[in-house]
Amino acid sequence: MPFEDYQPFTFNASGVDIFGVKGGNGPPLLLLHGHPQTHEIWHRLAKDLAQHFTVIATDLRGYGASGKPPSDEHHTPYSKRVMATDQVAVMRHFGFERFMVCAHDRGARVAHRMALDFSQAVDRLMLLDIAPTLAMYEATNRAFATAYFHWFFLIQPEPLPELLIGAHPDAYVERVMGSRHAGLKPFAPHALQAYRDALRQPGAVHAMCEDYRASASIDLEHDRADLECGNKIACPLRVLWGKEGVIEQCFEPLDEWRRVARDVSGRAVPSGHYIPEEVPEELLKEILAFFEATERT
């Protein structure tokens, strides 16, 4: 069991339960997952990371075993600002006022906002296979819209996507994840089943849609405001993206991140989108080097 030495927890962050697991010993490292997944994406790294860090891996609000609160007309409860606040509250609950973050996909968008709104909390930041949300929407072309069709499907007004996905959530998970570079091969059976089970939960499909609706509305307002006032990510930022993925094909990720962050490095890795599950050994090396880990004795 990948998380057998981890302790599960549930923390109430301003009325929303955030589920996670905590393990290891050492400097604090927060791990955030992407769509349509849960903290299980880290299962191939969990044991090794616990030898170097106090690891906290959570389910974002709306995903996995975390709460799925009602939304509003502005999608505020699923803004990345609110979702980032959840995660900072979790870390403070465990006594960590300052910590490191490694995040993939949707979690990386939450972490991007966290590094801006809580600059005093984020010591170092690693983001996996994304470009900034605003840059991705503004540079949308046919190739990107085709590959990332779900970005534009999930933001359609309620209840159309909820009805269609809710009719067969397993198919959504398998088709969306399986349509990428490596198909379903990278996903361990237990992890893939966890992702299926998570999306079957009451309210999960709606919460997922609200996450994306927020990214196409209120989150863009926050991003534009930062650009206008010159607010940039101040901590060291390491970005990794899949050589076989859409970020490599459609964007210049280092250029885009340098527009919104002050200290950026990064490279493509030999994978598609799902870096933690496709190339865990490669990612582990990057994490240990960037976060300057020392194995505990």
ABEGO torsion letter per residue (X at the ends): XAAAABBBBBBBBGGBBBBBBBBEBEBBBBBBBBOBBBAAAAAAAAAAAAAABBBBBBBBBGBEABBBBBBBAAGAAABAAAAAAAAAAAAAAAGBABBBBBBBEAAAAAAAAAAAABAAABABBBBBGBBBAAAAAAABBAAAAAAAAAAAAAABBOAAAAAAAAABAAAAAAAAAAABAAEAAABBAAAAAAAAAAAABBGAAAAAAAAAAAAABAAAAAAAAAAAAGBBBABBBBBBBBAABAAAAABBAAAAAAAABABBBEBBBBBBABAAAABAAAAAAAAAAAAGBBBBX
